[in-house]
Amino acid sequence: MKSLVAAAALVAAAFFFTGIARAATLCVGPQSGCFAQLQPALDAASDGDTVTIARGTYAGGVTVDKSVRIQGAGSAKTVIGGGGPVITIFRAEAPDGLNVSIDGVTITGGVNSTQPDGEVTFGGGVAIPVAQLDHPPFNGVGATVAISNSVVTGNTVRSDQIVPSGFCDRPCGFNTGGGIDNGGVLTLTNTRVTDNTSGSTAATPSAATDASAGGISSHFASTLVLNNVTVSGNRAMVYSPFASSASSGGISSSGALDIENSSISNNVVDYTGSTDIGEENGLAGGMQIDECCGVTHATATVRNTLVNGNGVTAANSDPAATPFGYAGAILATAPALLDHVIVTDNTVQVTGAGFAGADAGGMEVDAPVTVQDGLFARNSVSATGPLGSAAGGGGVAMFGGDLTIVRTLVIGNTVSASGAAAALPFGGVSSAFGGGIANGGFDGVPPATLTMSDSVVTGNRVTAGAGYVVHGGGLYTDWPASLTRTVVAGNKPDNCFGC
């Protein structure tokens, strides 16, 4: 019996050490014995291998279909550039079993106008496809990916073709994820996602009519984790006569989301249209915490994070159109916790040739949200429509989602509206309200509960054109609010309407 046990142990040990021995390190670079480019090294690699990349610039347009570690010489030294996307991480068989790590590289120069097709494109820099791409809602979890100590910058996703007639009632093209499109489980650590673009610009027009997630998109069955990450200077933009929507300049997540010790700053949403198509929007300059397809993920969590200087602009030159812009920093259409989050200097600016509407310079709340130990300061909303306009919620606008605010300052936020004093096609009359916080104010907004404790609302302001209805320099609410040990003072023209 002892001899059988010993033999079994030897066999197990042999398998164990053989498995270790099979793991190899392949190199990419000018050195002797190394591959000249990344894709041939990936083709030669096996699951468990490491691929090292020397200093230099290497061709993108690569596909990773094995569980490997990709190790660069540092983001300032190793560049993977070009292609569309630059890196795709996917395999058709058991994509959720694929595990890939990338460290110490810059991923740049990707232009994706073809994947997964010319009308609907995902991912300019990094694409992690979902497991099922053949029909909406594009579900199933893709690869598990970790990107660390890296930079994803200067990538673009756009549509160069029109969706066939019948899918839309107008010409249309859809893009998402200028920097990264995540259909799997993605963790970013000590990484910068900067200056990526989703959609089209005046200088580079395309067929895009709906663009989202200039920086990072994450699908509804997916997971996105950010720790010590900068998401900055990304753009979601549409310039088209049939433009419908531009959204989520920095991040769009409709799956599980966890952000910590990060910065989401100076991202841009820019909607420019010239036709009345019934819906013309710019939204979520910094990020959108979303849900999809009837599925609500667990509460998204954002901790110790700066959300600063993001912006939404929306304009339409057709007098029959009604452009709307909202959520300069954050749009929460799924439950969220914001803990020690600073939301400052974000903007929403809307200009119409007829009517215009705008709200939520800092955050729009469409689902239950808790804010604790936070700051909403110097955020602004403005709407200009020659035939009339409405604007509200300089710091925060509530659109049917309950909001709990604890130990938080709401300071120096502003709302302005201008144009004719008239009845508006989306309900109500020309108005400006809720310099700090607005709960309601627009027709048709569902009831919601505002609960505040140990907080301060001060120095907020509302201004508007002659004949406009102006209320709630600090706080505007259509429903009872619970204010405990909370100061609402020093706001103009008044402190609280509806309290």
For each residue, the residues with C-beta under 8 A, 3 or more apart:
1: 4 5
2: 5 6
3: 6 7
4: 1 7 8
5: 1 2 8 9
6: 2 3 9 10
7: 3 4 10 11
8: 4 5 11 12
9: 5 6 12 13
10: 6 7 13 14
11: 7 8 14 15
12: 8 9 15 16
13: 9 10 16 17
14: 10 11 17 18
15: 11 12 18 19
16: 12 13 19 20
17: 13 14 20 21
18: 14 15 21 22
19: 15 16 22 23 48
20: 16 17 23
21: 17 18
22: 18 19 46 48
23: 19 20 46 48 49 50
24: 45 46 49 50
25: 49 50 51 52
26: 34 35 41 44 45 49 50 51 52
27: 31 33 34 35 41 51 52 53 54
28: 34 35 36 37 38 41 51 52 53 54 58
29: 34 52 53 54 55 56
30: 34 36 54 56
31: 27 34 54
32:
33: 27
34: 26 27 28 29 30 31 54
35: 26 27 28 38 40 41 44
36: 28 30 40
37: 28 40 41 58 59
38: 28 35 41 42 51 53 58 59 62 70 80
39: 42 43 59 61 62 63
40: 35 36 37 43 44
41: 26 27 28 35 37 38 44 45 51
42: 38 39 45 51 62 63 64 65 66 68
43: 39 40
44: 26 35 40 41
45: 24 26 41 42 49 51 66 68
46: 22 23 24 49 66
47: 66 67 68
48: 19 22 23 67 68
49: 23 24 25 26 45 46 66 68 69
50: 23 24 25 26 68 69 70 71
51: 25 26 27 28 38 41 42 45 68 69 70 71
52: 25 26 27 28 29 71 72
53: 27 28 29 38 56 58 70 71 72 73 78 80 105
54: 27 28 29 30 31 34 73 78
55: 29 73 77 78
56: 29 30 53 77 78 79
57: 79 80 81
58: 28 37 38 53 78 79 80 81
59: 37 38 39 62 80 81 82 83
60: 80 81 82 83 85 86 87 107 109 110
61: 39 82 83 84 85 86
62: 38 39 42 59 80 83 86 87 88
63: 39 42 87 88 89 90
64: 42 68 70 87 88 89 90 98 100
65: 42 89 90 91 98
66: 42 45 46 47 49 91 98
67: 47 48 97 98 99 100
68: 42 45 47 48 49 50 51 64 100
69: 49 50 51 100 101 103
70: 38 50 51 53 64 100 101 102 103 105
71: 50 51 52 53 103 104
72: 52 53 75 77 78 102 103 104 105 150
73: 53 54 55 77 78 104
74: 77 78 104 149
75: 72 78 104 105 106 149 150 151 192
76: 106
77: 55 56 72 73 74 104
78: 53 54 55 56 58 72 73 74 75 104 105 106
79: 56 57 58 105 106 108
80: 38 53 57 58 59 60 62 86 87 105 106 107 108
81: 57 58 59 60 86 106 107 108 109 110
82: 59 60 61 86 109 110
83: 59 60 61 62 86 87 109 110
84: 61 110 111 112 113 114 115 124
85: 60 61 88 110 112 115 123 124 125 126 127 155 157 181
86: 60 61 62 80 81 82 83 107 108 109 110 124 125 126 155
87: 60 62 63 64 80 83 102 107 125 126 127
88: 62 63 64 85 115 123 126 127 128 129
89: 63 64 65 98 100 126 127 128 142 143 145 184
90: 63 64 65 95 98 127 128 129 142 143
91: 65 66 94 95 98 143
92: 95
93:
94: 91 97 98
95: 90 91 92 98 129 131 140 141 142 143 184
96: 131 140 141 142 143 144 184
97: 67 94
98: 64 65 66 67 89 90 91 94 95 142 143 144 184
99: 67 143 144 145
100: 64 67 68 69 70 89 143 144 145 146
101: 69 70 145 146 147 148
102: 70 72 87 105 145 146 147 148 150
103: 69 70 71 72 147 148 149 150
104: 71 72 73 74 75 77 78 148 149 150
105: 53 70 72 75 78 79 80 102 150 151
106: 75 76 78 79 80 81 150 151 152 153
107: 60 80 81 86 87 110 125 126 150 151 152 153 155
108: 79 80 81 86 125 151 152 153 154 155
109: 60 81 82 83 86 154 155
110: 60 81 82 83 84 85 86 107 124 125 155 156
111: 84 124 155 156 158
112: 84 85 115 121 122 123 124 127 155 156 157 158
113: 84 118 121 157 158 159 160 206
114: 84 117 118 121 160
115: 84 85 88 112 121 122 123 127
116: 120 121 122 129 133
117: 114 120 121 161
118: 113 114 121 159 160 161
119: 159 161 162 163 164 172 173 174 207
120: 116 117 159 163 173 174 175
121: 112 113 114 115 116 117 118 157 158 159 174 175 176
122: 112 115 116 127 129 157 175 176 177 181 183 217
123: 85 88 112 115 126 127 128 157 176 177 180 181 217
124: 84 85 86 110 111 112 155 156 157 177 178 179 196 197 198
125: 85 86 87 107 108 110 152 153 155 178 179 180 196
126: 85 86 87 88 89 107 123 145 147 152 179 180 181
127: 85 87 88 89 90 112 115 122 123 177 180 181
128: 88 89 90 123 142 143 145 180 181 182 183 184 186
129: 88 90 95 116 122 133 142 181 183
130: 133 138 139 140 141 142 183 184 219 221 222
131: 95 96 139 140 141 142 183
132: 135 138 139 140
133: 116 129 130 138
134:
135: 132 138
136: 293
137: 220 292 293
138: 130 132 133 135 183 219
139: 130 131 132 219 220 221 293
140: 95 96 130 131 132 183 221
141: 95 96 130 131 183 184 185 221 222
142: 89 90 95 96 98 128 129 130 131 182 183 184 222
143: 89 90 91 95 96 98 99 100 128 184 185
144: 96 98 99 100 184 185 186
145: 89 99 100 101 102 126 128 182 184 185 186 187
146: 100 101 102 186 187 189
147: 101 102 103 126 150 152 186 187 188 189 191
148: 101 102 103 104 188 189 190 191
149: 74 75 103 104 189 190 191
150: 72 75 102 103 104 105 106 107 147 191 192
151: 75 105 106 107 108 191 192 193 194
152: 106 107 108 125 126 147 155 179 180 191 192 193 194 196
153: 106 107 108 125 179 192 193 194 195 196
154: 108 109 194 195 196
155: 85 86 107 108 109 110 111 112 124 125 152 178 179 196 197
156: 110 111 112 124 178 196 197 198 204
157: 85 112 113 121 122 123 124 175 176 177 178 181 197 198 199
158: 111 112 113 121 173 175 197 198 199 200 204 206 207 208 211
159: 113 118 119 120 121 162 173 174 175 200 206 207 208 209
160: 113 114 118 173 206 207
161: 117 118 119 173 207
162: 119 159 171 172 173 207
163: 119 120 167 168 171 172 173 174
164: 119 167
165:
166:
167: 163 164 172
168: 163 171 172 209
169:
170: 209 242 244 275 277
171: 162 163 168 207 209 242
172: 119 162 163 167 168 209 210 242 244
173: 119 120 158 159 160 161 162 163 206 207 208 209 210
174: 119 120 121 159 163 208 209 210 211
175: 120 121 122 157 158 159 178 198 199 208 210 211 212
176: 121 122 123 157 181 198 211 212 213 217 252
177: 122 123 124 127 157 180 181 182 198 213 216 217
178: 124 125 155 156 157 175 196 197 198 199 213 214 215 234 235 236
179: 124 125 126 152 153 155 193 194 196 214 215 216 234
180: 123 125 126 127 128 152 177 186 193 215 216 217
181: 85 122 123 126 127 128 129 157 176 177 213 216 217 219
182: 128 142 145 177 186 216 217 218 219 222 224
183: 122 128 129 130 131 138 140 141 142 219 221 222
184: 89 95 96 98 128 130 141 142 143 144 145 222 223
185: 141 143 144 145 222 223
186: 128 144 145 146 147 180 182 218 222 223 224 225
187: 145 146 147 225 226 227
188: 147 148 191 193 224 225 226 227 229
189: 146 147 148 149 227 228 229
190: 148 149 227 228 229
191: 147 148 149 150 151 152 188 228 229 230
192: 75 150 151 152 153 229 230 231 232
193: 151 152 153 179 180 188 196 215 216 229 230 231 232 234
194: 151 152 153 154 179 215 230 231 232 233 234
195: 153 154 232 233 234
196: 124 125 152 153 154 155 156 178 179 193 214 215 234 235
197: 124 155 156 157 158 178 201 214 234 235 236 237
198: 124 156 157 158 175 176 177 178 208 211 212 213 214 217 234 235 236 237
199: 157 158 175 178 206 208 211 214 235 236 237 238 246
200: 158 159 204 205 206 207 208 211 237 238 239 240
201: 197 204 205 235 237 239
202: 205 239 272
203:
204: 156 158 200 201
205: 200 201 202 239 240
206: 113 158 159 160 173 199 200
207: 119 158 159 160 161 162 171 173 200 240
208: 158 159 173 174 175 198 199 200 211 238 240
209: 159 168 170 171 172 173 174 238 240 242 243 244 245
210: 172 173 174 175 238 244 245 246
211: 158 174 175 176 198 199 200 208 214 236 237 238 245 246 247
212: 175 176 198 217 236 245 246 247 248 252 288
213: 176 177 178 181 198 216 217 236 247 248 250 251 252
214: 178 179 196 197 198 199 211 234 235 236 237 248 249 250 267 268 269
215: 178 179 180 193 194 196 231 234 249 250 251 267
216: 177 179 180 181 182 193 213 224 231 250 251 252 253
217: 122 123 176 177 180 181 182 198 212 213 248 251 252 253
218: 182 186 222 223 224 251 252 253 254 255 257
219: 130 138 139 181 182 183 222 254 255 292
220: 137 139 254 255 290 291 292 293 295 297
221: 130 139 140 141 183 255 295
222: 130 141 142 182 183 184 185 186 218 219 253 255 256
223: 184 185 186 218 255 256 257
224: 182 186 188 216 218 251 253 255 256 257 258
225: 186 187 188 257 258 259
226: 187 188 229 231 258 259 260 262
227: 187 188 189 190 260 261 262
228: 189 190 191 260 261 262
229: 188 189 190 191 192 193 226 259 262 263
230: 191 192 193 194 262 263 265
231: 192 193 194 215 216 226 234 250 251 262 263 264 265 267 287
232: 192 193 194 195 250 263 264 265 266 267
233: 194 195 266 267 268
234: 178 179 193 194 195 196 197 198 214 215 231 249 250 267 268
235: 178 196 197 198 199 201 214 249 267 268 269 270
236: 178 197 198 199 211 212 213 214 246 247 248 249 268 269 270
237: 197 198 199 200 201 211 214 246 268 269 270 271 272
238: 199 200 208 209 210 211 243 244 245 246 270 271 272 273
239: 200 201 202 205 243 270 272
240: 200 205 207 208 209 243 272 273
241: 273 274 275
242: 170 171 172 209 273 275 277
243: 209 238 239 240 246 271 272 273 274 275 280 316
244: 170 172 209 210 238 273 277 279 280 281
245: 209 210 211 212 238 271 279 280 281 282 283
246: 199 210 211 212 236 237 238 243 269 270 271 281 282 283 314
247: 211 212 213 236 252 269 281 282 283 284 288 331
248: 212 213 214 217 236 251 252 269 283 284 287 288 331
249: 214 215 234 235 236 267 268 269 284 285 286 310 311 312
250: 213 214 215 216 231 232 234 264 267 285 286 287 310
251: 213 215 216 217 218 224 231 248 264 286 287 288
252: 176 212 213 216 217 218 247 248 284 287 288 290
253: 216 217 218 222 224 257 287 288 289 290 300
254: 218 219 220 290 291 292 297 334
255: 218 219 220 221 222 223 224 297
256: 222 223 224 297 298 300
257: 218 223 224 225 253 289 297 300 301 302
258: 224 225 226 300 301
259: 225 226 229 262 264 301 302 303 305
260: 226 227 228 301 302 303 304 305
261: 227 228 303 304 305
262: 226 227 228 229 230 231 259 304 305 306
263: 229 230 231 232 305 306 307 308
264: 231 232 250 251 259 267 286 287 305 306 307 308 310 329
265: 230 231 232 286 306 307 308 309 310
266: 232 233 308 309 310
267: 214 215 231 232 233 234 235 249 250 264 285 286 310 311
268: 214 233 234 235 236 237 249 285 310 311 312 313
269: 214 235 236 237 246 247 248 249 282 283 284 285 311 312 313 325
270: 235 236 237 238 239 246 282 312 313 314
271: 237 238 243 245 246 280 281 282 312 313 314 315 316 323 325
272: 202 237 238 239 240 243 314 315 316
273: 238 240 241 242 243 244 277 280 315 316 317 318 321 323
274: 241 243 316 317 318
275: 170 241 242 243 316 318 321
276: 280 316 318 320 321 322
277: 170 242 244 273 280 321
278:
279: 244 245
280: 243 244 245 271 273 276 277 314 316 321 322 323 324
281: 244 245 246 247 271 314 323 324 325 326
282: 245 246 247 269 270 271 312 313 314 323 324 325 326 348 350
283: 245 246 247 248 269 288 312 325 326 327 331 364
284: 247 248 249 252 269 287 288 312 326 327 330 331
285: 249 250 267 268 269 310 311 312 327 328 329 346 347 348
286: 249 250 251 264 265 267 307 310 328 329 330 346
287: 231 248 250 251 252 253 264 284 307 329 330 331
288: 212 247 248 251 252 253 283 284 327 330 331 333
289: 253 257 300 330 331 332 333 334 336
290: 220 252 253 254 331 333 334
291: 220 254 295 296 297 333 334 367
292: 137 219 220 254 295
293: 136 137 139 220
294:
295: 220 221 291 292
296: 291 334 335 367
297: 220 254 255 256 257 291 300 334
298: 256 335
299: 335 336 337
300: 253 256 257 258 289 297 332 334 335 336 337
301: 257 258 259 260 336 337 339
302: 257 259 260 305 336 337 338 339 341
303: 259 260 261 339 340 341
304: 260 261 262 339 340 341
305: 259 260 261 262 263 264 302 340 341 342
306: 262 263 264 265 341 342 344
307: 263 264 265 286 287 310 329 330 341 342 343 344 346
308: 263 264 265 266 342 343 344 345 346
309: 265 266 344 345 346
310: 249 250 264 265 266 267 268 285 286 307 328 329 346 347
311: 249 267 268 269 285 328 346 347 348 349
312: 249 268 269 270 271 282 283 284 285 325 326 327 328 347 348 349
313: 268 269 270 271 282 325 348 349 350 351
314: 246 270 271 272 280 281 282 323 324 325 349 350 351 358
315: 271 272 273 323 350 351 352
316: 243 271 272 273 274 275 276 280 321 322 323 352 353
317: 273 274 353
318: 273 274 275 276 321 353 354
319: 352 353 354 386 387
320: 276 354
321: 273 275 276 277 280 316 318 352 353 354
322: 276 280 316 352 354 355 356 357 385 425 426
323: 271 273 280 281 282 314 315 316 350 351 352 356 357
324: 280 281 282 314 350 356 357 358 426
325: 269 271 281 282 283 312 313 314 348 349 350 357 358 383
326: 281 282 283 284 312 331 348 358 359 360 364 397
327: 283 284 285 288 312 330 331 348 359 360 363 364 397
328: 285 286 310 311 312 346 347 348 360 361 362 379 380 381
329: 264 285 286 287 307 310 343 346 361 362 363 379
330: 284 286 287 288 289 307 327 338 343 362 363 364
331: 247 248 283 284 287 288 289 290 326 327 360 363 364 366
332: 289 300 335 336 363 364 365 366 367 369 401
333: 288 289 290 291 366 367
334: 254 289 290 291 296 297 300 367
335: 296 298 299 300 332 367 368 369
336: 289 299 300 301 302 332 367 369 370
337: 299 300 301 302 369 370 372
338: 302 330 341 369 370 371 372 374
339: 301 302 303 304 372 373 374
340: 303 304 305 372 373 374
341: 302 303 304 305 306 307 338 371 374 375
342: 305 306 307 308 374 375 377
343: 307 308 329 330 346 362 363 374 375 376 377 379 395
344: 306 307 308 309 375 376 377 378 379
345: 308 309 377 378 379
346: 285 286 307 308 309 310 311 328 329 343 361 362 379 380
347: 285 310 311 312 328 361 379 380 381 382
348: 282 285 311 312 313 325 326 327 328 358 359 360 361 380 381 382
349: 311 312 313 314 325 358 382
350: 282 313 314 315 323 324 325 356 357 358 382 383 384 385 389 391
351: 313 314 315 323 356 384 385
352: 315 316 319 321 322 323 355 356 383 384 385 386 387 389
353: 316 317 318 319 321 386
354: 318 319 320 321 322 385 386 387
355: 322 352 385 387 388 389 419 424 425 426
356: 322 323 324 350 351 352 383 384 385 389 390 419
357: 322 323 324 325 350 383 385 389 390 391 424 426 442
358: 314 324 325 326 348 349 350 381 382 383 389 390 391 392 417
359: 326 327 348 364 381 391 392 393 397 399 438 441 442
360: 326 327 328 331 348 363 364 381 393 396 397
361: 328 329 346 347 348 379 380 381 393 394 395 413 414 415
362: 328 329 330 343 346 376 379 393 394 395 396 413
363: 327 329 330 331 332 343 360 369 376 395 396 397
364: 283 326 327 330 331 332 359 360 393 396 397 398 399
365: 332 369 396 397 398 399 401 402 403 448
366: 331 332 333 399 400 401
367: 291 296 332 333 334 335 336 401
368: 335 401 402 403 404
369: 332 335 336 337 338 363 365 401 402 403 404
370: 336 337 338 403 404 405 406
371: 338 341 374 403 404 405 406 408
372: 337 338 339 340 405 406 407 408
373: 339 340 406 407 408
374: 338 339 340 341 342 343 371 405 407 408 409
375: 341 342 343 344 408 409 411
376: 343 344 362 363 379 395 396 408 409 410 411 413 436
377: 342 343 344 345 395 409 410 411 412 413
378: 344 345 411 412 413
379: 328 329 343 344 345 346 347 361 362 376 394 395 413 414
380: 328 346 347 348 361 394 413 414 415 416
381: 328 347 348 358 359 360 361 391 392 393 394 414 415 416
382: 347 348 349 350 358 391 415 416 417 418
383: 325 350 352 356 357 358 389 390 391 416 417 418 419
384: 350 351 352 356 389 417 418 419
385: 322 350 351 352 354 355 356 357 388 389 418 419 420
386: 319 352 353 354 419 420
387: 319 352 354 355 419 420 422
388: 355 385 419 420 421 422 423 424 429 430
389: 350 352 355 356 357 358 383 384 385 417 418 419 424 430
390: 356 357 358 383 417 424 426 428 429 430 431 432 441 442
391: 350 357 358 359 381 382 383 415 416 417 431 432 433 464
392: 358 359 381 397 415 431 432 433 434 438 441 442 476
393: 359 360 361 362 364 381 396 397 398 415 433 434 437 438 441
394: 361 362 379 380 381 413 414 415 434 435 436 460 461 462
395: 343 361 362 363 376 377 379 410 413 435 436 437 460
396: 360 362 363 364 365 376 393 403 410 436 437 438
397: 326 327 359 360 363 364 365 392 393 434 437 438 441
398: 364 365 393 401 403 437 438 439 440 445 448 450
399: 359 364 365 366 442 445 446 448
400: 366 445 446 447 448
401: 332 365 366 367 368 369 398 448
402: 365 368 369 448 449 450 451
403: 365 368 369 370 371 396 398 439 448 449 450 451
404: 368 369 370 371 451 452
405: 370 371 372 374 408 410 450 451 452 453 455
406: 370 371 372 373 452 453 454 455
407: 372 373 374 453 454 455
408: 371 372 373 374 375 376 405 452 455 456
409: 374 375 376 377 455 456 458
410: 376 377 395 396 405 413 436 437 455 456 457 458 460 474
411: 375 376 377 378 436 456 457 458 459 460
412: 377 378 459 460
413: 361 362 376 377 378 379 380 394 395 410 435 436 460 461
414: 361 379 380 381 394 435 460 461 462 463
415: 361 380 381 382 391 392 393 394 432 433 434 435 438 461 462 463
416: 380 381 382 383 391 432 462 463 464
417: 358 382 383 384 389 390 391 430 431 432 463 464 465 468
418: 382 383 384 385 389 464 465
419: 355 356 383 384 385 386 387 388 389 430 465
420: 385 386 387 388 430 465 467
421: 388 429 430 465 466 467 468
422: 387 388 429 430
423: 388 428 429
424: 355 357 388 389 390 427 428 429 430
425: 322 355
426: 322 324 355 357 390 442 443
427: 424 442 443 444
428: 390 423 424 431 442 443
429: 388 390 421 422 423 424 469
430: 388 389 390 417 419 420 421 422 424 464 465 467 468 469
431: 390 391 392 417 428 441 464 468 469 470 471
432: 390 391 392 415 416 417 462 463 464 468 469 470
433: 391 392 393 415 438 441 462 469 470 471 472 476 497
434: 392 393 394 397 415 437 438 439 441 462 471 472 475 476
435: 394 395 413 414 415 460 461 462 472 473 474 491 492
436: 376 394 395 396 410 411 413 457 458 460 473 474 475 488 491
437: 393 395 396 397 398 410 434 450 457 474 475 476 477
438: 359 392 393 396 397 398 415 433 434 441 472 475 476 477
439: 398 403 434 448 450 475 476 477 478 479 481 498
440: 398 445 447 448 476 477 478 479
441: 359 390 392 393 397 431 433 434 438 445 476 478
442: 357 359 390 392 399 426 427 428 445
443: 426 427 428
444: 427
445: 398 399 400 440 441 442 448 478
446: 399 400
447: 400 440 478 479
448: 365 398 399 400 401 402 403 439 440 445 479
449: 402 403 479 481 482
450: 398 402 403 405 437 439 477 479 481 482
451: 402 403 404 405 481 482 484
452: 404 405 406 408 455 457 481 482 483 484 486
453: 405 406 407 483 484 485 486
454: 406 407 484 485 486
455: 405 406 407 408 409 410 452 486 487
456: 408 409 410 411 486 487 488
457: 410 411 436 437 452 460 474 475 486 487 488 489 491 495
458: 409 410 411 436 474 487 488 489 490 491
459: 411 412 490 491
460: 394 395 410 411 412 413 414 435 436 457 473 474 491 492
461: 394 413 414 415 435 473 491 492 493
462: 394 414 415 416 432 433 434 435 470 471 472 473 492 493
463: 414 415 416 417 432 470
464: 391 416 417 418 430 431 432 468 469 470
465: 417 418 419 420 421 430 468
466: 421
467: 420 421 430
468: 417 421 430 431 432 464 465
469: 429 430 431 432 433 464
470: 431 432 433 462 463 464 493
471: 431 433 434 462 476 494 497 498
472: 433 434 435 438 462 475 476 477 494 496 497 498
473: 435 436 460 461 462 491 492 493 494 495
474: 410 435 436 437 457 458 460 488 489 490 491 494 495 496
475: 434 436 437 438 439 457 472 481 488 491 495 496 497 498 499
476: 392 433 434 437 438 439 440 441 471 472 496 497 498
477: 437 438 439 440 450 472 480 481 496 497 498 499
478: 439 440 441 445 447 498
479: 439 440 447 448 449 450 498
480: 477
481: 439 449 450 451 452 475 477 498 499
482: 449 450 451 452
483: 452 453 486 488 499
484: 451 452 453 454
485: 453 454
486: 452 453 454 455 456 457 483
487: 455 456 457 458
488: 436 456 457 458 474 475 483 491 495 496 499
489: 457 458 474 495
490: 458 459 474 495
491: 435 436 457 458 459 460 461 473 474 475 488 494 495
492: 435 460 461 462 473
493: 461 462 470 473
494: 471 472 473 474 491 497
495: 457 473 474 475 488 489 490 491
496: 472 474 475 476 477 488 499
497: 433 471 472 475 476 477 494
498: 439 471 472 475 476 477 478 479 481
499: 475 477 481 483 488 496
